[in-house]
Amino acid sequence: MVQSLLKDSGKDAEFVNLTQLFFSGCRACVHRCARDNFCRIEDDLKPFYPKIVDAEAIVLGTPSYFNNINSFMAMFLERLWSFRHQRFPLKGKPFVAVAVGGIRSPINAVEAIKKRMTAYRAAFKGSVCYTSEIFPCYKCGYGHTCKVGSFYRIHREEGLRSWKITNQIFHQWEDEPEIVEQIQSLSQTLARL
């Protein structure tokens, strides 16, 4: 969804998959970042601070884990804390949020992103939430026997006995006209910046 949004905006963009980077959370070494607002931790996030400051806009996407953002997004947003010292380099910077949930609306993930980014004084321009209705249980290999996961919580014993896992249950956002329209709308918002 994020890649489509970036492409459709027509802007030069860099897609960054946080799961492919090695980085940690904030280490509270404020004496190192307060002077110029750039985090000094030597890891894969370091080259992105100037790019974030220079960007016309920021698109943040996350899956919803436990009805919130995942740990990669949480650590990333936490590490932007360096932008809250003496000045606010993200003040007024437009940002949008994209979140995907399996069985619940990922709106809480969007709200978590908004809360952190508005603390950095960035400007929220919109969001897209997609609920795929795809349980991790469909892929884990134990979906028809496990009584712990969401699949059992929703479908109970009858579901364990009778549910067939077929390609038809794997929904994609591209098949949802409302989600496609929201992505296109947000892309146009970015294009106008």
N, C-alpha and C positions, 0 to 999 in steps of 0.2 A: 504494500500500500504506500509506504514511504517512497520507494523508488518510482512508482507510477506518479505520485504527486510531484516529485522533483522533476521528472521528465516532462510532464504535462505543463509545468510552469514556464517552460522555455528558457529558464535561467541556467547559467553555469552553476553546477552544483556538485558537491562531493558527498557521496553516500558513505557513511562510516558504520560498520557493523561492530558494536561494542563487544560482542561475544568473541571477536577475533583479536581483541586487544588485551594486553596484560597491564592492569592497573589496579590500584587499591582505593580505598576510601580516603577521605581527608585525614591528615595526621595532626591537625591543629598546630602546625608550625607557622603560625601567623607572622612571626618575625621575618619569615622568608618571603612571603607574598604581599605583605602590606604596602611595600614601597611602590611597586608598579602593577599590582593586581594580577600577576602571573604566578601560578603555582610552580614551585621549584622541584617537585618530586620528579625524579628521573625515571619515567616510565613511558608507556605508549601514548598517554594523553598529552604530554608536554608540547608536541608540535601543533596541537589543535587550538591552544589558547589564542594565539594571534589570529588564526583563521576564524574563530568564533567572534572575536571582536570586530574583525573586518567584514564579516558576512552581512549581506543585506537583510537576511532573515534566517531563522533556525527552525528546522523541522525535527521534532522529537517523537520517536515511535517506540512503543513498548508493548510486550504482551502483559496481560494482567495475571499476576500470580497472587493467590490468596487475596483476591479482590483489591490489589494494589499494584504499583509498578514492580518490575523485577529488580533483582539486586544490581544488575549492571547499570540500569537507569538510575537507581538510587545512588550508587557510588559516583556515577558521572555527574549528576546534579549536585551532589555533596561537594565534589571537587571544584565546582564552579564558585564555591564560597570565596575564593580568592578575588572574585569580582565585587566584593562588598567591603572594600577597605579604602577609605579616604575619598574615593570616587566610585561611580557605578558605570563601568564601561558598557554594560548591557542596557542602560537606561533608554527606554523607548524602542529597543530592538524588537522587531516583530518576531513572534514565534507561533507555531501551530503544533498541536499534539495529535498523535494517531495512536490508538490503543485497540488491542484485540483481546477478547476474552473467549473462553470456551463455553461455559454454561451460564455465566452472569454477564450483564453489561459491564464493560470495562470503564465506566464513567468515573469510578474512584481513582483509577490510574491517571486519567486525564486531570482530575482535580489535584492529585499529588504533584503532577508536573506543573500545573498552573500555580499552585501554592509556592513551590520553590522558585520558579522563574519570575513570579511577581515580586518575590523577596529581593531578586536581583534587579528589579524595576524594569524588566522586559515587558513588552506589550503583547498580550494574548490576542490573536486574530482568528481563532477558530479551532475546531477539532473534528475528528471523525472517530466514532466508536463502532466496532464490528464485533458481534457475538457469533462465533462460528458454529456453536453447538457441537463441537468436536471434543469429546472427552479424551484425555490422555489414555484412559483405559482401553480405547479402541486400538491402540498401538502397542501397549505394554506387553502383550502376550498372555496376560492373566485376566483379561476383562470378563471372561465367562465364569471365573471361579472366585475372584477377589470380592470380599464383602467390606472393604475399607474405602474404596474410591468413590468418586462422584457417580460413576455408572450405577453402582449398587444403590446408592442413596436415592437416585432418581427412579430406577427401573425395578428395584427389589428382586425377589426370588424369581418372579415370572420373567424378568428381563434376562437374568442369568441363564435360564433354561431356553428361552426362545429367540433372543435378539440375534439377528444376523448382521454381521459386519460386512457391508458391501461398499463399493465405490460411491454409491448414491448418498451415503450419509456424510461424506466428506465435502462439505460446502466450501465454496470459495467466494471471496468478496466480489470478484468480478461478475458473479452470477446474481448479485443483489443490486437491482437498478438504483435503489435509494442510496446505497453506499457508493456506487460509481458516481452518481450525481454529486454527492458530498465531496468526493475526492476531486472531481472536476471543478467544483466551486472553490475549494481551497486552493487548487492550482491557479485559478484565475486571480484569487486574492494575492498570491505570491507574485504572479506575473505583473500585477499593477504596482508593485513596490519599486 
